[in-house]
Amino acid sequence: MKLKDIILQDAKARKPDYADRLSIEEPGLEGLPKGLRHFSVKIQGLHSYLPINYVVVGESEIYSSLVEGDFVRLLHRLRLLEDNTLSAIEIAVLFMLLEYPNRELRIVETLEELALQVTDKDRETLAQVVQPAVCRRVDGGLECEFICSNVRTSALERFRLQISPEYELSGESEEVLYFGRH
């Protein structure tokens, strides 16, 4: 059975009410760690659902946004804490795919990624907030921080993730700057 068929079968089992309306695509995705593949499941005719994502390691290890805890299981499988092989942006991308899928949030690391027309004063303010994703070792675990642009609320949100040495996840997000116009 082809990988896409396996993923589609899994999605149908987890979303039986929509089984006859599911389709799958493999969009190109910047920031995905090397060796991983991303698949997106769409529900035809429905627009107000959380994105359904699958990340595949090799040819058969499947992790899904429909399975609670798959984000940390994937990090454990990739030996994040032991081998330190993932960048901060790769961790952020995997988090947004599997743990916190959302159509309205976009990871941003530069002002250019915001695609906003701003004044010089606004640019200075934004430059203090918009920074590349960063991770640091803390007590044998890892703490990661990154910024997302919320296209619905016109705000920038900071995400802080803590991954314990036992691969337990905690975190928080906060609005750090509203850049919409009144």
GROMACS elastic network, one bead per residue, 0.5 to 0.9 nm:
[ bonds ]
;  ai    aj funct       b0    kb
    1     4     6  0.84252   500
    1     5     6  0.64498   500
    1     6     6  0.66633   500
    2     5     6  0.52322   500
    2     6     6  0.63566   500
    2     7     6  0.88319   500
    3     6     6  0.50487   500
    3     7     6  0.62659   500
    3     8     6  0.85628   500
    3    59     6  0.72020   500
    3    60     6  0.72251   500
    4     7     6  0.51634   500
    4     8     6  0.60449   500
    4     9     6  0.84897   500
    4    24     6  0.70158   500
    4    25     6  0.81435   500
    4    26     6  0.87289   500
    4    39     6  0.80828   500
    5     8     6  0.50247   500
    5     9     6  0.59887   500
    5    10     6  0.85466   500
    5    24     6  0.87655   500
    6     9     6  0.51308   500
    6    10     6  0.62646   500
    6    11     6  0.87191   500
    6    60     6  0.89344   500
    7    10     6  0.50550   500
    7    11     6  0.61660   500
    7    12     6  0.85836   500
    7    24     6  0.81312   500
    7    39     6  0.82639   500
    7    41     6  0.86442   500
    7    54     6  0.75337   500
    7    62     6  0.78410   500
    8    11     6  0.50465   500
    8    12     6  0.60988   500
    8    13     6  0.85944   500
    8    19     6  0.88652   500
    8    22     6  0.74436   500
    8    23     6  0.71887   500
    8    24     6  0.66464   500
    8    41     6  0.75584   500
    9    12     6  0.51442   500
    9    13     6  0.62856   500
    9    14     6  0.87772   500
    9    19     6  0.87216   500
   10    13     6  0.51279   500
   10    14     6  0.63186   500
   10    15     6  0.85993   500
   11    14     6  0.50669   500
   11    15     6  0.58799   500
   11    16     6  0.80506   500
   11    19     6  0.77110   500
   11    22     6  0.78987   500
   11    41     6  0.75690   500
   11    52     6  0.84086   500
   11    64     6  0.89999   500
   11    66     6  0.81558   500
   12    15     6  0.50371   500
   12    16     6  0.52378   500
   12    17     6  0.82303   500
   12    18     6  0.71322   500
   12    20     6  0.80098   500
   12    22     6  0.72554   500
   13    16     6  0.55004   500
   13    19     6  0.75882   500
   14    17     6  0.89244   500
   14    19     6  0.87836   500
   14    66     6  0.74156   500
   15    18     6  0.57264   500
   15    19     6  0.62340   500
   15    22     6  0.88821   500
   16    20     6  0.82927   500
   17    20     6  0.80847   500
   17    21     6  0.89004   500
   18    21     6  0.53179   500
   18    22     6  0.64099   500
   18    43     6  0.68732   500
   18    44     6  0.86332   500
   19    22     6  0.56568   500
   19    43     6  0.85567   500
   20    23     6  0.87896   500
   20    43     6  0.88902   500
   20    44     6  0.89530   500
   21    42     6  0.80176   500
   21    43     6  0.54286   500
   21    44     6  0.51493   500
   21    45     6  0.77769   500
   22    41     6  0.65424   500
   22    42     6  0.55810   500
   22    44     6  0.62796   500
   23    40     6  0.84073   500
   23    41     6  0.56416   500
   23    42     6  0.52505   500
   23    43     6  0.65906   500
   23    44     6  0.73712   500
   24    39     6  0.67325   500
   24    40     6  0.56950   500
   24    42     6  0.61687   500
   25    38     6  0.87374   500
   25    39     6  0.56791   500
   25    40     6  0.54076   500
   25    41     6  0.65608   500
   25    42     6  0.80116   500
   26    29     6  0.87980   500
   26    37     6  0.77979   500
   26    38     6  0.60159   500
   26    40     6  0.61880   500
   26    41     6  0.88851   500
   27    38     6  0.70163   500
   27    39     6  0.66915   500
   27    40     6  0.71886   500
   28    37     6  0.88667   500
   28    38     6  0.77882   500
   29    32     6  0.61269   500
   29    37     6  0.88051   500
   29    38     6  0.73869   500
   30    33     6  0.88683   500
   30    93     6  0.85682   500
   31    34     6  0.87859   500
   31    89     6  0.62984   500
   31    90     6  0.53610   500
   31    91     6  0.88340   500
   31    92     6  0.86434   500
   31    93     6  0.62872   500
   31    94     6  0.87407   500
   32    35     6  0.85601   500
   32    36     6  0.67827   500
   32    37     6  0.76470   500
   32    38     6  0.78730   500
   32    89     6  0.84521   500
   32    90     6  0.56918   500
   32    91     6  0.86362   500
   32    93     6  0.65010   500
   32    94     6  0.72202   500
   33    36     6  0.58547   500
   33    37     6  0.84729   500
   33    86     6  0.69896   500
   33    87     6  0.82708   500
   33    90     6  0.57197   500
   33    91     6  0.84585   500
   33    93     6  0.87677   500
   33    94     6  0.85021   500
   34    37     6  0.83725   500
   35    56     6  0.86110   500
   35    57     6  0.66321   500
   35    58     6  0.67319   500
   36    55     6  0.65994   500
   36    56     6  0.55832   500
   36    57     6  0.50525   500
   36    58     6  0.68568   500
   37    54     6  0.81667   500
   37    55     6  0.55592   500
   37    56     6  0.50994   500
   37    57     6  0.68203   500
   37    58     6  0.81809   500
   38    53     6  0.70884   500
   38    54     6  0.57640   500
   38    56     6  0.64770   500
   38    97     6  0.86608   500
   39    52     6  0.85220   500
   39    53     6  0.58550   500
   39    54     6  0.50599   500
   39    55     6  0.63707   500
   39    56     6  0.80484   500
   40    51     6  0.74638   500
   40    52     6  0.58689   500
   40    54     6  0.63461   500
   40    55     6  0.89042   500
   41    51     6  0.74673   500
   41    52     6  0.52908   500
   41    53     6  0.63315   500
   41    54     6  0.79650   500
   42    46     6  0.84582   500
   42    51     6  0.76658   500
   42    52     6  0.71157   500
   43    46     6  0.56818   500
   43    47     6  0.77405   500
   43    49     6  0.84159   500
   44    47     6  0.81455   500
   46    49     6  0.71478   500
   47    50     6  0.88162   500
   49    52     6  0.84532   500
   49   103     6  0.88434   500
   50   101     6  0.63214   500
   50   102     6  0.59282   500
   50   103     6  0.69832   500
   51    65     6  0.81052   500
   51    97     6  0.81765   500
   51   101     6  0.56804   500
   51   102     6  0.62163   500
   51   103     6  0.66406   500
   52    64     6  0.75730   500
   52    65     6  0.59601   500
   52    66     6  0.67893   500
   52    97     6  0.81867   500
   52    98     6  0.83863   500
   52   101     6  0.74228   500
   53    63     6  0.83994   500
   53    64     6  0.57548   500
   53    65     6  0.53447   500
   53    66     6  0.76694   500
   53    97     6  0.59368   500
   53    98     6  0.64508   500
   53   101     6  0.77166   500
   54    62     6  0.66661   500
   54    63     6  0.55592   500
   54    65     6  0.64695   500
   54    66     6  0.84425   500
   54    97     6  0.77669   500
   54    98     6  0.73782   500
   55    61     6  0.83108   500
   55    62     6  0.59574   500
   55    63     6  0.51770   500
   55    64     6  0.63638   500
   55    65     6  0.86707   500
   55    74     6  0.88030   500
   55    94     6  0.82836   500
   55    97     6  0.80823   500
   55    98     6  0.78938   500
   56    59     6  0.69289   500
   56    60     6  0.66820   500
   56    61     6  0.54849   500
   56    63     6  0.62410   500
   56    64     6  0.87301   500
   57    60     6  0.66235   500
   57    61     6  0.50777   500
   57    62     6  0.66164   500
   57    63     6  0.82573   500
   57    74     6  0.86778   500
   57    78     6  0.89894   500
   58    61     6  0.64678   500
   58    62     6  0.89350   500
   59    62     6  0.85576   500
   63    66     6  0.86002   500
   63    67     6  0.75146   500
   63    70     6  0.55878   500
   63    71     6  0.74385   500
   63    73     6  0.81548   500
   63    74     6  0.68833   500
   63    98     6  0.76715   500
   64    67     6  0.54495   500
   64    68     6  0.82143   500
   64    70     6  0.62096   500
   64    71     6  0.79996   500
   64    97     6  0.83891   500
   64    98     6  0.59634   500
   64    99     6  0.87915   500
   65    68     6  0.70573   500
   65    69     6  0.86198   500
   65    70     6  0.70536   500
   65    71     6  0.78582   500
   65    97     6  0.66438   500
   65    99     6  0.60830   500
   65   100     6  0.78271   500
   65   101     6  0.70812   500
   66    70     6  0.84245   500
   66    98     6  0.77928   500
   66    99     6  0.89154   500
   67    70     6  0.57781   500
   67    71     6  0.87642   500
   67    98     6  0.83032   500
   67    99     6  0.88990   500
   68    71     6  0.78771   500
   68    98     6  0.85630   500
   68    99     6  0.75252   500
   69    72     6  0.56824   500
   69    73     6  0.62728   500
   69    74     6  0.87122   500
   69    98     6  0.85182   500
   69    99     6  0.74109   500
   69   169     6  0.88198   500
   70    74     6  0.59427   500
   70    75     6  0.85344   500
   70    98     6  0.67823   500
   70    99     6  0.74950   500
   71    74     6  0.52193   500
   71    75     6  0.63651   500
   71    76     6  0.87264   500
   71    94     6  0.69761   500
   71    95     6  0.63823   500
   71    97     6  0.84582   500
   71    98     6  0.54484   500
   71    99     6  0.57060   500
   72    76     6  0.60541   500
   72    77     6  0.84528   500
   72    95     6  0.88277   500
   72    99     6  0.85717   500
   72   163     6  0.82613   500
   72   167     6  0.61993   500
   72   168     6  0.71470   500
   72   169     6  0.69683   500
   73    76     6  0.50674   500
   73    77     6  0.61032   500
   73    78     6  0.86066   500
   73   167     6  0.79432   500
   74    78     6  0.61225   500
   74    79     6  0.85020   500
   74    80     6  0.89231   500
   74    94     6  0.88417   500
   75    78     6  0.50628   500
   75    79     6  0.61471   500
   75    80     6  0.54480   500
   75    81     6  0.81831   500
   75    86     6  0.89991   500
   75    91     6  0.83261   500
   75    94     6  0.88721   500
   75   167     6  0.78427   500
   76    80     6  0.61706   500
   76    81     6  0.77202   500
   76    82     6  0.88763   500
   76   166     6  0.89910   500
   76   167     6  0.66685   500
   77    80     6  0.78345   500
   78    81     6  0.87159   500
   78    82     6  0.89053   500
   78    83     6  0.81466   500
   78    85     6  0.79401   500
   78    86     6  0.84449   500
   79    82     6  0.52467   500
   79    83     6  0.56296   500
   79    84     6  0.72971   500
   79    85     6  0.77819   500
   80    83     6  0.56479   500
   80    84     6  0.50229   500
   80    85     6  0.61284   500
   80    86     6  0.64844   500
   80   142     6  0.89783   500
   81    84     6  0.54902   500
   81    85     6  0.84007   500
   81   137     6  0.88788   500
   81   140     6  0.78227   500
   81   141     6  0.66504   500
   81   142     6  0.72583   500
   81   163     6  0.86991   500
   81   164     6  0.89350   500
   81   165     6  0.71513   500
   81   167     6  0.83866   500
   82    85     6  0.85619   500
   83    86     6  0.85030   500
   84    87     6  0.80608   500
   86    89     6  0.81501   500
   86    90     6  0.59633   500
   86    91     6  0.65112   500
   87    90     6  0.51503   500
   87    91     6  0.63779   500
   87    92     6  0.86882   500
   87   133     6  0.86170   500
   87   134     6  0.81525   500
   87   135     6  0.78151   500
   88    91     6  0.51851   500
   88    92     6  0.62087   500
   88    93     6  0.86807   500
   88   132     6  0.84489   500
   88   133     6  0.53784   500
   88   134     6  0.51412   500
   88   135     6  0.54047   500
   88   136     6  0.89581   500
   88   144     6  0.65786   500
   88   145     6  0.78569   500
   88   146     6  0.80552   500
   89    93     6  0.60790   500
   89    94     6  0.85978   500
   89   107     6  0.85869   500
   89   109     6  0.88472   500
   89   132     6  0.78018   500
   89   133     6  0.55089   500
   89   134     6  0.75046   500
   89   135     6  0.89382   500
   89   146     6  0.78147   500
   90    93     6  0.50901   500
   90    94     6  0.62091   500
   90    95     6  0.85275   500
   91    94     6  0.51996   500
   91    95     6  0.60778   500
   91    96     6  0.86627   500
   91   135     6  0.89192   500
   91   144     6  0.79780   500
   92    95     6  0.50367   500
   92    96     6  0.62171   500
   92    97     6  0.86288   500
   92   107     6  0.77842   500
   92   133     6  0.75298   500
   92   144     6  0.78910   500
   92   145     6  0.81167   500
   92   146     6  0.69136   500
   92   159     6  0.89097   500
   93    96     6  0.52130   500
   93    97     6  0.61984   500
   93    98     6  0.86884   500
   93   107     6  0.77313   500
   94    97     6  0.50495   500
   94    98     6  0.59965   500
   94    99     6  0.76890   500
   95    98     6  0.54625   500
   95    99     6  0.50467   500
   95   100     6  0.61344   500
   95   101     6  0.79113   500
   96    99     6  0.59341   500
   96   101     6  0.50669   500
   96   102     6  0.72166   500
   96   105     6  0.84929   500
   96   106     6  0.87996   500
   96   107     6  0.85328   500
   97   100     6  0.64029   500
   97   101     6  0.51109   500
   97   102     6  0.81578   500
   98   101     6  0.61632   500
  101   105     6  0.84888   500
  102   105     6  0.58514   500
  102   106     6  0.85917   500
  103   106     6  0.80766   500
  103   151     6  0.87274   500
  104   149     6  0.79275   500
  104   150     6  0.54017   500
  104   151     6  0.52503   500
  104   152     6  0.59250   500
  104   153     6  0.85768   500
  105   148     6  0.57700   500
  105   149     6  0.55044   500
  105   151     6  0.64114   500
  105   152     6  0.82889   500
  105   157     6  0.87265   500
  106   147     6  0.83641   500
  106   148     6  0.50777   500
  106   149     6  0.51442   500
  106   150     6  0.66175   500
  106   151     6  0.77784   500
  107   113     6  0.86904   500
  107   133     6  0.88184   500
  107   146     6  0.73154   500
  107   147     6  0.58713   500
  107   149     6  0.63386   500
  108   111     6  0.76452   500
  108   112     6  0.87236   500
  108   113     6  0.58755   500
  108   114     6  0.68994   500
  108   130     6  0.69795   500
  108   131     6  0.78050   500
  108   132     6  0.74915   500
  108   133     6  0.84217   500
  108   146     6  0.78600   500
  108   147     6  0.57852   500
  108   148     6  0.54787   500
  108   149     6  0.64997   500
  108   156     6  0.89858   500
  109   112     6  0.85598   500
  109   113     6  0.70462   500
  109   114     6  0.88829   500
  109   130     6  0.58703   500
  109   131     6  0.51084   500
  109   133     6  0.66004   500
  109   146     6  0.78329   500
  109   147     6  0.69599   500
  109   148     6  0.84297   500
  110   113     6  0.54909   500
  110   114     6  0.73464   500
  110   127     6  0.80822   500
  110   130     6  0.60186   500
  110   131     6  0.63807   500
  110   132     6  0.69495   500
  111   114     6  0.54422   500
  111   115     6  0.73874   500
  111   116     6  0.80967   500
  111   123     6  0.78274   500
  111   126     6  0.71391   500
  111   127     6  0.68543   500
  111   130     6  0.65132   500
  111   131     6  0.85620   500
  112   115     6  0.55404   500
  112   116     6  0.76789   500
  113   116     6  0.83657   500
  114   117     6  0.89586   500
  114   149     6  0.72968   500
  118   121     6  0.79527   500
  118   122     6  0.56864   500
  118   123     6  0.61187   500
  119   122     6  0.50817   500
  119   123     6  0.61015   500
  119   124     6  0.87222   500
  120   124     6  0.63546   500
  120   125     6  0.88306   500
  121   124     6  0.52379   500
  121   125     6  0.65223   500
  121   126     6  0.87558   500
  122   125     6  0.51085   500
  122   126     6  0.60612   500
  122   127     6  0.84576   500
  122   179     6  0.85910   500
  123   126     6  0.50820   500
  123   127     6  0.59518   500
  123   128     6  0.87332   500
  124   127     6  0.51262   500
  124   128     6  0.66209   500
  125   128     6  0.54356   500
  125   129     6  0.69641   500
  125   130     6  0.89791   500
  125   177     6  0.89040   500
  126   129     6  0.52189   500
  126   130     6  0.58589   500
  126   177     6  0.80358   500
  126   179     6  0.86769   500
  127   130     6  0.53510   500
  127   131     6  0.72693   500
  128   131     6  0.74493   500
  129   147     6  0.79924   500
  129   156     6  0.82029   500
  129   158     6  0.87624   500
  129   176     6  0.74958   500
  129   177     6  0.77436   500
  130   146     6  0.86581   500
  130   147     6  0.65369   500
  130   148     6  0.87691   500
  130   156     6  0.82768   500
  131   134     6  0.84979   500
  131   146     6  0.75413   500
  131   147     6  0.72008   500
  132   145     6  0.87840   500
  132   146     6  0.68190   500
  132   147     6  0.78220   500
  133   144     6  0.73095   500
  133   145     6  0.57308   500
  133   147     6  0.70581   500
  134   143     6  0.83297   500
  134   144     6  0.56478   500
  134   145     6  0.54470   500
  134   146     6  0.65973   500
  135   142     6  0.66199   500
  135   143     6  0.54436   500
  135   145     6  0.63815   500
  135   146     6  0.88621   500
  136   141     6  0.85377   500
  136   142     6  0.57320   500
  136   143     6  0.54049   500
  136   144     6  0.65493   500
  136   145     6  0.89746   500
  137   140     6  0.64176   500
  137   141     6  0.57742   500
  137   143     6  0.63277   500
  137   144     6  0.88974   500
  138   141     6  0.52035   500
  138   142     6  0.54641   500
  138   143     6  0.64548   500
  138   162     6  0.86403   500
  138   164     6  0.85042   500
  139   142     6  0.78377   500
  139   164     6  0.80381   500
  139   165     6  0.78526   500
  140   164     6  0.70996   500
  140   165     6  0.54261   500
  141   162     6  0.73216   500
  141   163     6  0.54778   500
  141   166     6  0.80459   500
  141   167     6  0.79123   500
  142   161     6  0.80265   500
  142   162     6  0.58197   500
  142   163     6  0.51212   500
  142   164     6  0.65848   500
  142   165     6  0.78601   500
  143   160     6  0.70001   500
  143   161     6  0.55423   500
  143   163     6  0.63075   500
  143   164     6  0.85792   500
  144   159     6  0.79413   500
  144   160     6  0.56604   500
  144   161     6  0.50972   500
  144   162     6  0.65506   500
  144   163     6  0.83515   500
  145   158     6  0.69516   500
  145   159     6  0.55093   500
  145   161     6  0.64040   500
  146   157     6  0.84091   500
  146   158     6  0.57996   500
  146   159     6  0.54199   500
  146   160     6  0.68853   500
  146   161     6  0.89017   500
  147   156     6  0.66440   500
  147   157     6  0.56152   500
  147   159     6  0.62127   500
  148   155     6  0.84304   500
  148   156     6  0.56813   500
  148   157     6  0.51942   500
  148   158     6  0.64460   500
  148   159     6  0.76330   500
  149   152     6  0.89635   500
  149   153     6  0.87586   500
  149   154     6  0.71467   500
  149   155     6  0.60037   500
  149   157     6  0.63245   500
  150   153     6  0.56227   500
  150   154     6  0.55497   500
  150   155     6  0.53563   500
  150   156     6  0.60806   500
  150   157     6  0.70820   500
  151   154     6  0.52251   500
  151   155     6  0.73150   500
  151   156     6  0.89794   500
  152   155     6  0.81108   500
  153   156     6  0.86954   500
  153   178     6  0.78902   500
  153   179     6  0.88944   500
  153   180     6  0.76243   500
  154   177     6  0.87381   500
  154   178     6  0.60318   500
  154   179     6  0.56379   500
  154   181     6  0.84584   500
  155   175     6  0.65869   500
  155   176     6  0.74100   500
  155   177     6  0.55272   500
  155   179     6  0.55582   500
  155   180     6  0.69309   500
  156   174     6  0.84779   500
  156   175     6  0.58249   500
  156   176     6  0.56907   500
  156   177     6  0.51398   500
  156   178     6  0.63072   500
  156   179     6  0.75435   500
  157   173     6  0.64545   500
  157   174     6  0.53557   500
  157   176     6  0.54985   500
  157   177     6  0.72080   500
  157   178     6  0.89577   500
  158   172     6  0.82393   500
  158   173     6  0.53875   500
  158   174     6  0.54050   500
  158   175     6  0.63887   500
  158   176     6  0.64290   500
  159   171     6  0.73010   500
  159   172     6  0.58826   500
  159   174     6  0.67949   500
  160   170     6  0.84938   500
  160   171     6  0.53463   500
  160   172     6  0.54237   500
  160   173     6  0.62312   500
  160   174     6  0.88279   500
  161   169     6  0.70476   500
  161   170     6  0.59195   500
  161   172     6  0.66929   500
  161   173     6  0.86810   500
  162   168     6  0.79653   500
  162   169     6  0.57753   500
  162   170     6  0.52050   500
  162   171     6  0.57123   500
  162   172     6  0.89748   500
  163   166     6  0.78379   500
  163   167     6  0.55338   500
  163   168     6  0.55431   500
  163   170     6  0.66581   500
  163   171     6  0.85570   500
  164   167     6  0.50227   500
  164   168     6  0.51484   500
  164   169     6  0.66165   500
  164   170     6  0.83314   500
  165   168     6  0.74233   500
  175   178     6  0.74905   500
  178   181     6  0.87184   500
